Amino acid sequence: MQKLSWKLGMLFFAFVLAVEMVLFVSLYATLVHARIEEEFAQLLARGNSHRNVLEKNYDHTTVEHVVMMESEAETDVVITDAKRQIVSASSGIVPFARELIPLTHGRSIPREGMMVETDWKRASHIATVSPIQIGGETSGYVYMFQDTRSVRTMVYKLKHHFVVVGVLSVAITMMTIAFFSRAITMPLLRMKRATEALSQGDVSVRVEVKGDDELAQLGKAIQTLANDLAYLKQERSEFLASISHELRTPLTYVKGYADIARRPHLAEDERMTYAAIIYEEAEKIEKMVKDLFELAKLERHSFQIETQPTDLCSFFAKLCEKLRPAFQEKSLSLVCRCPGSVTAAIDQERFEQVMINVLDNARKYAFPGTTVEIAVHPQKREVVVAVSDQGAGIPPEDVPRIFERFYRVDKSRSRISGGTGLGLSIAKEIVEAHGGTITARSEQGKGTTIIMTLPEGS
């Protein structure tokens, strides 16, 4: 994860650095150009100001006054006549002026003046020229000069400021990117540690998530996975404990009565009694193992659900005829209430298994002399099947758990009746495989209702 943080930080840094370089270079070039143009404009404005004074009083005194004014400034002035012969000039500038002025011969000088030397990088001075016009005739020229060292110094200082600001910006950018890349990758690092712990079997991990962005959603998904794995681990432990517990009792009976039956002087009628007990317990083990294999196939989805539109009224009528003798043995009535023709998409063999499991529970726990009822209620796009008994009912805290494997409300009674505690679990898997739901509603002392919803048949 540190590699990811480093790569992410370097990627952001390279991108931001490229953007900063482009912006800084563009801004620097723009500012330098603006400042140079400002220097040119100021120099030309100064020359035009002297020109205006000389146009009003073009005499020796005024000329010397103009030259004297420039002697205290950073600029220099050269005043020429119309033929560009030097009339007066600042000290020290004459040699450069003598080289530059001849180059302006033959050039048309506009009234507002013009730049005649702009190469501030290589030349010793920049220069402007402004024409002196008296009575419509050009009487002379005012040449202004400025040492380019001052311009280069100004550009150097500007460059220095940009370098300092640039270095600070890069440093701040690096620290900011390091902070944010760390902030982004830290949740990923915690998630990585959590997934490593999960891969090693530690399902007690907790992933702290804040916000509702993609990282937070990923963290919540990992936490959900951890919770699910913890639940499955606990359920597996309870499942194995339940299997051990459920198999231990009949196996103990089988082993104990087999030892007794092996005694050589045992009476034949007693031996047959013990053999019958062993057979009964073996049947319980066989039924439990069969239910376990059935449940395993259902959870692996290795079975086939082949639904077809089925007339439920006819289906339940045949089922009731088949099961009614078993209910009559316990003095129970089994009735089916189905309004006319109701069609649902079911796998008849699998759904018959569901109904047998549900009805078998109702038969075991209903009070003698009462009625077990199958009621069919067609609704919009689905069919509701309710199996109701009149029995002791289920405590409210046990109702949500009756579809769990091996869960029993009355364990002693269910063991006597030979149940495995898997019937409703198998029923739940099959109903959900049909795209339906199964729930329970119960009231102690009045009975229990198992409610199933199925998709309507076409």
C-alpha positions in Angstrom: 0.0 0.0 0.0 3.0 2.3 0.6 3.9 1.7 -3.1 0.4 2.8 -4.1 0.7 5.9 -1.9 4.0 6.7 -3.5 2.8 6.1 -7.0 -0.3 8.1 -6.4 1.6 11.0 -4.9 4.2 11.0 -7.7 1.5 11.0 -10.3 -0.3 13.9 -8.7 3.0 15.7 -8.2 4.0 15.3 -11.8 0.6 16.5 -13.0 0.5 19.5 -10.6 4.2 20.4 -11.3 3.5 20.4 -15.1 0.5 22.7 -14.6 2.5 25.0 -12.2 5.4 25.2 -14.7 3.2 26.1 -17.6 1.4 28.7 -15.4 4.6 30.2 -13.9 6.4 30.4 -17.3 3.4 32.0 -18.9 2.9 34.5 -16.0 6.6 35.2 -15.9 6.8 35.9 -19.6 3.7 38.1 -19.5 5.0 40.1 -16.5 8.4 40.6 -18.0 6.9 41.7 -21.3 4.6 44.1 -19.5 7.4 45.6 -17.4 9.7 46.1 -20.4 6.9 47.7 -22.3 6.2 49.9 -19.3 9.9 51.0 -19.3 9.8 51.7 -23.0 6.6 53.8 -22.6 8.0 55.8 -19.7 11.2 56.5 -21.6 9.2 57.6 -24.6 6.9 59.7 -22.5 9.9 61.5 -20.9 11.3 62.3 -24.4 7.9 63.6 -25.5 7.8 65.8 -22.4 11.1 67.4 -23.2 10.1 67.7 -26.8 7.0 69.7 -25.8 9.1 72.1 -23.6 11.5 72.7 -26.5 8.7 73.3 -29.0 7.6 76.2 -26.8 11.0 77.7 -26.2 13.6 76.3 -28.5 16.7 78.2 -27.4 20.1 77.5 -25.9 18.9 78.2 -22.3 16.0 75.7 -22.6 18.2 73.1 -24.3 20.7 73.3 -21.4 18.0 73.2 -18.9 16.6 70.0 -20.4 20.1 68.4 -20.4 20.7 69.6 -16.8 17.4 67.9 -15.7 18.6 64.6 -17.0 21.9 64.9 -15.4 20.3 63.9 -12.1 18.2 61.1 -13.5 18.9 57.5 -14.5 18.2 58.4 -18.1 20.3 60.5 -20.6 19.2 62.9 -23.3 20.7 64.0 -26.6 19.3 66.9 -28.5 20.1 67.3 -32.2 19.2 69.7 -35.0 17.1 68.7 -38.0 20.2 67.2 -39.7 20.7 65.1 -36.6 23.9 66.9 -35.5 24.3 66.9 -31.7 23.4 70.2 -30.2 23.7 69.2 -26.5 23.8 65.9 -24.6 24.3 64.3 -21.2 27.8 63.5 -20.3 28.9 60.0 -21.2 26.2 59.1 -23.6 27.7 60.8 -26.7 29.8 57.8 -27.9 26.8 55.5 -28.0 24.6 58.3 -29.4 27.1 58.8 -32.3 26.7 55.1 -33.2 22.9 55.1 -32.9 21.8 58.4 -34.4 23.1 57.8 -37.9 21.0 54.6 -38.0 17.8 56.7 -37.8 18.6 58.7 -40.9 16.0 58.2 -43.5 13.4 56.8 -41.1 10.1 58.6 -40.8 9.7 59.6 -37.2 6.0 60.0 -36.1 4.8 62.9 -34.0 4.3 60.7 -30.9 7.9 59.4 -31.2 9.2 55.9 -31.5 11.6 53.4 -30.0 14.9 53.2 -31.9 16.7 50.6 -29.7 14.8 47.9 -27.9 17.4 45.2 -27.5 17.7 45.3 -23.7 19.4 42.0 -23.5 22.5 42.8 -25.6 22.6 46.6 -26.1 24.1 48.9 -23.5 21.1 51.3 -23.7 17.5 51.4 -25.0 16.6 54.6 -26.8 13.7 56.6 -28.1 13.4 59.6 -30.5 10.8 62.4 -30.5 10.7 65.0 -33.3 10.7 68.8 -32.4 8.3 70.5 -34.7 8.0 74.3 -34.8 5.7 76.0 -37.4 5.0 72.7 -39.1 8.7 72.1 -39.7 11.0 69.6 -37.9 13.6 71.7 -36.1 15.4 68.8 -34.3 15.1 65.6 -32.3 15.1 64.6 -28.7 16.8 61.2 -28.1 16.4 59.5 -24.8 18.6 56.8 -23.5 18.3 54.4 -20.6 21.0 52.0 -19.4 19.8 48.4 -19.9 21.5 47.3 -16.7 18.5 48.8 -14.8 16.1 46.9 -17.0 18.1 43.6 -16.6 18.2 44.2 -12.8 14.5 44.6 -12.8 14.0 41.4 -14.8 16.5 39.6 -12.6 14.6 40.6 -9.4 11.4 39.5 -11.0 12.9 36.2 -12.0 14.3 35.8 -8.4 10.8 36.4 -6.9 9.3 33.8 -9.3 12.0 31.3 -8.4 11.4 31.7 -4.7 7.6 31.6 -5.1 8.0 28.6 -7.4 10.2 26.7 -4.9 7.7 27.5 -2.1 4.8 26.4 -4.3 6.5 23.1 -5.2 7.3 22.5 -1.5 3.8 23.2 -0.5 2.4 21.1 -3.3 4.6 18.2 -2.3 3.4 18.4 1.3 -0.2 18.8 0.3 0.0 15.8 -2.1 1.8 13.7 0.5 -1.0 14.6 3.0 -3.9 13.9 0.7 -2.3 10.7 -0.9 -1.8 9.5 2.6 -5.3 10.4 3.6 -6.6 8.5 0.5 -4.5 5.5 1.0 -4.9 5.1 4.7 -8.4 3.7 4.4 -7.2 1.4 1.7 -4.4 0.3 4.0 -6.9 -0.4 6.8 -9.0 -2.4 4.3 -5.9 -4.3 3.1 -5.1 -5.3 6.7 -8.7 -6.3 7.3 -8.9 -8.5 4.2 -5.5 -10.1 5.2 -7.0 -10.8 8.6 -10.1 -12.3 7.0 -8.0 -14.5 4.7 -6.3 -15.9 7.9 -9.6 -16.6 9.5 -9.9 -13.6 11.8 -13.5 -12.5 11.4 -13.5 -10.1 14.3 -12.0 -7.3 12.2 -13.6 -3.9 12.2 -13.2 -1.4 9.4 -13.9 2.2 10.4 -15.5 4.2 7.6 -16.6 7.8 7.4 -18.7 9.5 4.7 -20.5 8.0 1.8 -18.0 8.1 -1.1 -16.7 5.1 -3.0 -14.0 4.3 -0.4 -16.5 4.4 2.4 -18.8 2.1 0.4 -15.9 -0.3 -0.1 -15.1 -0.2 3.6 -18.8 -1.0 4.4 -18.8 -3.8 1.9 -15.7 -5.3 3.6 -17.3 -4.9 7.0 -20.4 -6.6 5.8 -18.3 -9.4 4.4 -16.6 -9.8 7.8 -19.9 -9.8 9.6 -21.3 -12.4 7.2 -18.2 -14.6 7.6 -18.4 -14.3 11.4 -22.1 -15.3 11.2 -21.2 -18.2 8.9 -18.4 -19.3 11.2 -20.7 -19.2 14.2 -23.4 -21.0 12.3 -21.0 -23.6 11.1 -19.8 -24.2 14.7 -23.4 -24.5 15.9 -24.3 -26.7 12.9 -21.5 -29.1 13.7 -22.4 -29.1 17.3 -26.0 -29.7 16.4 -25.1 -32.6 14.2 -22.9 -34.1 16.9 -25.6 -33.7 19.4 -28.4 -35.1 17.2 -26.4 -38.1 16.1 -25.0 -38.9 19.5 -28.3 -39.9 21.1 -29.5 -42.4 18.4 -26.0 -43.8 18.1 -25.8 -44.2 21.8 -29.1 -46.1 21.7 -27.9 -48.3 18.8 -24.6 -49.1 20.5 -26.1 -49.7 23.9 -29.0 -51.9 22.7 -26.7 -53.7 20.3 -24.4 -54.6 23.2 -27.4 -55.9 25.2 -28.8 -57.8 22.2 -25.4 -59.6 21.8 -25.7 -61.3 25.2 -25.9 -65.1 24.6 -28.5 -65.9 27.3 -30.9 -63.1 26.3 -34.5 -64.2 25.7 -35.6 -64.1 22.0 -38.6 -61.7 22.7 -36.2 -59.3 24.4 -33.7 -59.6 21.6 -36.4 -58.7 19.1 -37.5 -55.7 21.2 -33.9 -54.4 21.3 -33.5 -55.1 17.6 -36.7 -53.0 16.9 -35.3 -50.2 19.0 -32.0 -50.4 17.1 -33.9 -50.3 13.8 -36.0 -47.3 14.8 -32.9 -45.4 15.8 -31.1 -46.4 12.6 -34.1 -45.0 10.7 -33.8 -41.7 12.5 -30.1 -41.5 11.6 -30.9 -42.4 8.0 -33.6 -39.7 7.8 -31.3 -37.1 9.3 -28.5 -37.9 6.9 -31.0 -37.9 4.0 -32.2 -34.4 5.1 -28.7 -33.2 5.5 -27.8 -34.3 2.0 -31.0 -32.7 0.7 -30.2 -29.4 2.4 -26.6 -29.5 1.1 -27.9 -29.9 -2.5 -30.3 -27.1 -2.0 -27.6 -24.7 -0.7 -25.2 -25.7 -3.6 -28.1 -25.1 -6.1 -27.2 -28.5 -7.5 -30.8 -29.5 -7.8 -33.2 -28.5 -10.6 -36.4 -26.5 -10.0 -38.6 -27.1 -13.1 -41.6 -25.0 -12.5 -44.8 -25.3 -14.5 -48.3 -23.7 -14.2 -50.2 -25.9 -11.7 -53.8 -25.8 -10.5 -53.2 -25.5 -6.8 -56.7 -26.5 -5.8 -56.3 -29.9 -7.6 -52.8 -30.2 -6.3 -53.8 -29.7 -2.6 -56.8 -31.9 -3.0 -54.7 -34.9 -4.0 -52.2 -34.1 -1.3 -54.8 -34.0 1.4 -56.2 -37.3 0.3 -52.7 -38.8 0.6 -52.0 -37.3 4.1 -55.5 -37.5 5.7 -55.0 -41.0 7.2 -51.9 -39.8 9.1 -53.9 -36.9 10.6 -56.9 -39.1 11.4 -54.6 -41.3 13.5 -54.1 -38.3 15.8 -57.8 -37.3 15.7 -57.1 -34.3 13.5 -59.0 -32.9 10.5 -57.1 -31.8 7.4 -59.1 -29.4 5.2 -58.2 -27.4 2.1 -59.8 -24.1 1.2 -59.1 -23.1 -2.3 -61.4 -20.6 -4.2 -62.0 -22.1 -7.6 -59.1 -22.4 -10.0 -55.8 -20.9 -8.7 -52.6 -21.3 -10.7 -49.0 -21.0 -9.5 -45.7 -21.7 -11.1 -44.2 -24.6 -9.0 -42.1 -27.7 -9.2 -44.8 -30.2 -8.1 -42.4 -32.8 -6.6 -40.3 -30.2 -4.7 -43.3 -28.2 -3.5 -45.0 -31.4 -2.3 -41.9 -32.0 -0.2 -42.4 -28.5 1.3 -46.0 -29.1 2.1 -45.3 -32.5 3.7 -42.6 -30.9 5.9 -44.9 -28.1 7.0 -47.9 -30.3 7.5 -45.9 -32.8 9.4 -45.0 -30.1 11.9 -48.6 -29.1 12.2 -49.7 -32.7 12.8 -47.1 -33.1 15.5 -48.0 -30.0 17.5 -51.8 -29.5 16.9 -54.2 -30.4 19.8 -56.2 -33.6 19.2 -59.6 -33.0 17.9 -58.7 -29.8 16.1 -58.3 -28.9 12.4 -55.3 -28.3 10.3 -56.2 -26.0 7.4 -54.6 -25.2 4.0 -55.9 -21.9 2.7 -55.1 -20.5 -0.7 -55.4 -16.7 -1.3 -54.8 -15.5 -4.9 -53.4 -11.9 -4.9 -51.9 -9.6 -7.5 -49.1 -11.4 -9.4 -48.7 -13.9 -6.5 -50.5 -16.6 -4.6 -50.4 -16.9 -0.8 -50.6 -20.4 0.8 -51.2 -20.5 4.5 -51.0 -23.7 6.7 -52.7 -23.2 10.1 -52.9 -25.4 13.1 -54.7 -25.2 16.5 -51.9 -26.0 18.9 -49.7 -24.8 21.7 -48.1 -22.2 19.4 -44.5 -20.9 19.5 -43.0 -18.3 21.9 -42.5 -14.9 20.2 -38.7 -15.1 20.7 -38.5 -18.5 18.9 -40.7 -17.6 15.9 -37.8 -15.9 13.9 -35.6 -18.9 14.4 -37.8 -21.9 13.5 -36.4 -22.0 9.9 -32.8 -22.4 11.2 -31.3 -25.9 10.9 -31.7 -28.1 13.9 -33.7 -25.4 15.8 -36.5 -26.8 18.0 -38.9 -25.1 20.3 -39.8 -28.2 22.2 -36.7 -30.3 21.9 -37.8 -33.2 24.1 -41.1 -33.6 22.2 -39.6 -33.3 18.8 -37.1 -36.0 19.6 -39.8 -38.3 20.8 -41.7 -37.7 17.5 -38.6 -38.4 15.5 -38.0 -35.0 13.9 -34.6 -33.9 12.7 -35.0 -30.2 13.0 -34.3 -29.8 9.3 -37.8 -29.9 7.7 -38.5 -26.2 7.8 -35.0 -25.3 6.7 -35.5 -27.5 3.6 -38.9 -26.0 3.1 -37.4 -22.5 3.2 -34.7 -23.3 0.7 -37.2 -24.8 -1.8 -39.7 -21.9 -1.5 -37.0 -19.3 -2.0 -35.7 -21.3 -5.0 -39.2 -20.9 -6.5 -38.8 -17.1 -6.1 -41.2 -17.0 -3.1 -41.0 -16.4 0.6 -42.0 -18.3 3.7 -42.7 -16.8 7.1 -44.4 -17.8 10.4 -47.1 -16.3 12.6 -47.9 -17.8 16.0 -49.8 -17.1 19.1 -49.2 -19.2 22.2 -52.2 -21.4 23.2 -54.0 -20.7 19.8 -51.7 -22.1 17.1 -49.3 -21.4 14.3 -49.6 -20.3 10.7 -46.9 -20.9 8.1 -47.4 -18.4 5.2 -45.9 -19.0 1.8 -46.0 -16.7 -1.2 -45.5 -18.1 -4.7 -45.3 -16.4 -8.2 -48.5 -16.6 -10.1 -48.5 -19.1 -12.9 -49.1 -17.9 -16.5 
